[in-house]
Amino acid sequence: MSVQHEAPPEATTEPLEVWIDQDLCTGDGICAQYAPDVFELDIDGLAYVKSGDDELLQATGATTPVPLPLLRDVVDSARECPGDCIHVRRVSDRVEIYGPDAE
């Protein structure tokens, strides 16, 4: 088992975005508990990201910016998600830095 050495979320100054793969979502709602301003469960029992205007974004692959004050909560959501369906990536090059596809 390899140990990932990553910078703490607070060290990130670059704009980030987050999206959820609903095909993998287990509907546990951990993300909505950690970061209710970013994630919400819909009536279908799956989690979705929300826009800055609090609108649920239900399109496949919809992304939303990660507000810097909520970065730690969003990263914790990605780390604790039992479905490994939360992806946080840099906006500039779309490289995933937290989530199941992070290197």
Secondary structure by P-SEA (a helix, b strand, c coil): ccccccccccccccbbbbbbcccccccccccccccccccccccccbbbbbccccccccccbbbbbbcccaaaaaaaaaaacccccbbbbbccccccccccccc
